[in-house]
Amino acid sequence: MKQCPCCGSELNDDARFCVECGKPLPVDAPVEAAPAEEPVEAPAEAPAAEPVTEPAAVPAPIVEAPAAPEAPADMPVITEKPSRKQMLSTFQYVLLSLLYGLPVIGLVFLFVFGAGHPKNQTLKRYSAAMLILRLVFWIAILALLIVAMVRNGRLLSTALGQLVPGVENLLKALFH
């Protein structure tokens, strides 16, 4: 087995590119040309006086594939795999989903873990995804409520009509 000179990952002996970083591997030994064959003489029955020679086998030129495009300077390059400790098991995903389902406590944990867990990137990404999913869900619910209230204008005016006298009575009770 040979190793990639760039990232050090193990590769098959016949590999031309690294499967991890995508860089082309250097050619170890140049390809040797096949020895030229001896000229073949014409058969005795042939009237040709000159010997017939076959052209020597010419090795195909080695063509290197273009190098993989380099990452932009501002894009981070991930060079190491996450450790086993950072990966979450299926049981942990189920427990986190149950925890995040709790009304207030779940939202607090979503913000804490989603804002940036310093040690476990998998937990951070899962929590951020769940937070975005919950945000999209509540935006959709609010949009549906607004559409329902606009379509039923009577319902909105009735609700506001009952709300305003209730607030007036509350203010009178508090300040008189």
N, C-alpha and C positions, 0 to 999 in steps of 0.2 A: 504494500500500500504506500502511496506517496501522499505528501502533505502540501496544502496550498501555501505558497510563500507569503501571501497577504494576510490570511486569517488563521492559518494553522489547522484547518479542518482536514480530516482524513478523506482521501479520494481513491477511487479505483485506479489501477495502473494505466488503463487506457483512456482516462478522462482528459479532455482538452480544456475544459472550463471548470471552475470551482462551483459546486452546487450551492454553497452558502453565500459567497460574495459576488459570484458571476464573472470574476476576472479570468482572462485567458491564462492558461498555464504556460510557462516557458517550455520550449522544445528541448528535451534532454540530449538527444544525439541526432546529428544530421543524418538524413536518409542517404545511404550509399547507393551509387548507381550500379545497376547490374552489369557484370562484365560483358563486353561485346562478344558476340558469338563468332566462331570461326566461319570464314566464307564457305558457302556450300557450292560444290562444283556441280556443273550441269551434268545430267545423265549422259552416258556414252553415246546414246543414239542421237542426242541433240547436236545439230550442226554448229551451235554457237561456240566460238573459240574463247570467249572471255568467261571467267567464272562469275556466277551470279552470287551476289552478296545480299544478305538481308540487312535492313537498317538496324543499327544498335538501339536497344531499348533505352528510351530517354525517360528518366523519372519525371513524374508530374511535379510542377513547381508547388512549393508549400505556400498556401494562401492562408494568412491569418485572418480570423474573423475580426470585425471591428470591435474595439473595446466597449464594454458596457458604459453607458453614459454616467458621468459622475453626478452625485447628488448636489443640488444647489448648496451654497455655503450656509444659508439660513435654515436648512432642513436638518433636523437631528438624524444621525445615522445610528440605528440600533445594532450594536455589535455583539451583544451577549444575549443568551436565552434566559428567560425568567427561571429562577431556581424553583425547586420542588416546593419550597416553603411558601412561595408567592402564589402558586396555583390553588384555586379553590376546588374542593370536591363537590359532587352533586348534592350531598347532604348539607354542605355549607351554603350552597345557593338556595336550597329550600328553606333553611333557617333564616337567611337574610331576607328572602321574599316574605316570609311570615312576619318578621320583625318590621319590615318596611310597610306592611299592611296595617299596622297599628296606627290609629288616627294622629296623635300628636307626637308620640315617641318615635314612630317610624319616620316622620318628617324631619325630626331633629337628627336622627342617625343618617338619613339621606344627605342632609347638608354637611354633617361632620365628615362622613366618609367620602362623599362626592367632592367636597371642596379640596380634599388633598390628604389622603392617608400617606404619611411620609415613607412607610416601609413597604406596603403592599400595593403595587400598581394595579393588579387585577381587581382587588376590592375597590379601589378608587374608580376604575373605569366602569365596573358594574354598577356602583352607586350613582355615578354621574348619568349613566344610561337610564336607570330607574327614575332618577329625578327629572330628566327630560321627558320621559314617558308620562310621568304623573302631571307635569306641566302641560303637555299637549292634551291630556285627558281633560283637565279642568278648563282649558281654553275652549275645547270643543263643547263642554257642558254649558259654559257661559254663553257661547255663541248660539246654542240651541235655545236657551232660555230667552235670550234677547229676541231671537226670531219669533218664538212663541208669543212673547209679550207684544211685539209689533203687529203680528197678525191678528191678535185679539186685543185691539185697542181698548175695548170696554173693560177687560180684565185689569189693564194697567191703570185706567182712570179710577176704577173701583178701589183698587189697592191703595192708590195715592189719596183718594178721598177719605178712606178710613185711617190712614196713617197720620195725616195732618191734624185732624181733631184730637187724636190720641196724644200727639206730641204737645199740642196746646194745653190739654188737660194736665199732662205731666208737669209742664213748666209752671202752670198755675198752682199746682199742689206743692211744688218745691219752693216757690218764692212768695207764697202768701201765708 
